Amino acid sequence: MSEMKQSIESDAFWVRTLFIIMFSIIYRILDVVVLFMVVVQWGFTLVTGQVNPALNQFSDGLASYIAQIVRYITSGTEAKPFPFTDWPTPKSDMPTEL
């Protein structure tokens, strides 16, 4: 019981809790951003027959960022996501043709 009391009384516990809340809110906002990107990419593909390479590259970085958020809020890592670290770089070149 004393370990739980120490945990609750520690500043680190409450600071991490605040970061978890903040990144959870960011995660929910990014959910809407991803939906918007899907619609824009779909429209671009409809008009041109190809995916937008810049949007494709950004979406790859965004997917990595979302994964970082999930790892942090589920205690998979202690490393805080962007803006406390660099923005994730895309892992690979994604195809631009369908």
C-alpha positions as CSV (number, residue, x, y, z in Angstrom):
1,M,0.0,0.0,0.0
2,S,2.9,2.4,0.7
3,E,4.2,2.0,-2.8
4,M,0.9,3.1,-4.2
5,K,0.8,6.1,-1.8
6,Q,4.4,7.0,-2.9
7,S,3.4,6.8,-6.5
8,I,0.3,9.0,-6.0
9,E,2.3,11.6,-4.0
10,S,5.1,11.8,-6.6
11,D,5.3,14.7,-8.9
12,A,6.5,12.5,-11.7
13,F,3.3,10.5,-11.6
14,W,1.1,13.7,-12.0
15,V,3.3,15.2,-14.6
16,R,3.1,12.0,-16.7
17,T,-0.7,12.0,-16.1
18,L,-0.9,15.5,-17.5
19,F,1.1,14.5,-20.6
20,I,-1.1,11.4,-21.1
21,I,-4.2,13.6,-21.1
22,M,-2.5,16.2,-23.4
23,F,-1.4,13.5,-25.9
24,S,-4.7,11.8,-25.7
25,I,-6.4,15.0,-26.8
26,I,-3.9,15.4,-29.6
27,Y,-4.5,11.9,-30.7
28,R,-8.3,12.6,-31.0
29,I,-7.6,15.7,-33.0
30,L,-5.3,13.8,-35.3
31,D,-8.1,11.3,-35.9
32,V,-10.0,14.1,-37.6
33,V,-6.9,15.2,-39.5
34,V,-6.4,11.7,-40.9
35,L,-10.0,11.6,-42.0
36,F,-9.6,14.9,-43.8
37,M,-6.4,13.6,-45.4
38,V,-8.2,10.5,-46.6
39,V,-10.8,12.6,-48.3
40,V,-8.2,15.0,-49.9
41,Q,-6.1,12.1,-51.1
42,W,-9.1,10.3,-52.5
43,G,-10.1,13.5,-54.4
44,F,-6.6,14.0,-55.7
45,T,-6.5,10.4,-56.9
46,L,-9.9,10.7,-58.5
47,V,-8.8,13.8,-60.5
48,T,-5.3,12.9,-61.4
49,G,-5.1,9.1,-61.2
50,Q,-2.2,9.3,-58.9
51,V,-1.7,9.9,-55.2
52,N,-0.3,13.2,-54.1
53,P,3.4,12.5,-53.2
54,A,3.7,15.3,-50.7
55,L,0.5,14.3,-48.9
56,N,1.6,10.7,-49.0
57,Q,5.0,11.5,-47.4
58,F,3.3,13.7,-44.7
59,S,0.8,10.9,-44.0
60,D,3.7,8.4,-43.5
61,G,5.3,10.8,-40.9
62,L,1.9,11.4,-39.3
63,A,1.3,7.6,-38.9
64,S,4.7,7.3,-37.2
65,Y,3.8,10.2,-34.9
66,I,0.5,8.6,-34.0
67,A,2.3,5.4,-33.2
68,Q,4.7,7.3,-30.9
69,I,1.7,8.9,-29.1
70,V,0.1,5.5,-28.6
71,R,3.4,4.0,-27.3
72,Y,3.8,6.9,-24.8
73,I,0.2,7.0,-23.5
74,T,0.1,3.2,-23.0
75,S,3.5,3.4,-21.1
76,G,5.3,1.5,-23.9
77,T,8.0,4.2,-23.8
78,E,9.1,7.1,-21.6
79,A,10.1,9.1,-24.6
80,K,7.6,11.9,-25.2
81,P,6.5,12.4,-28.8
82,F,6.9,15.6,-30.9
83,P,7.4,18.5,-29.9
84,F,9.6,16.9,-27.3
85,T,11.5,15.0,-30.0
86,D,12.0,15.5,-33.7
87,W,9.1,15.0,-36.1
88,P,9.3,11.4,-37.3
89,T,10.8,10.9,-40.8
90,P,9.0,8.8,-43.3
91,K,10.2,5.2,-43.2
92,S,10.3,4.6,-46.9
93,D,9.3,5.9,-50.3
94,M,5.7,5.1,-50.8
95,P,4.3,4.5,-54.3
96,T,2.7,7.4,-56.1
97,E,0.9,5.4,-58.8
98,L,-2.0,3.1,-58.4
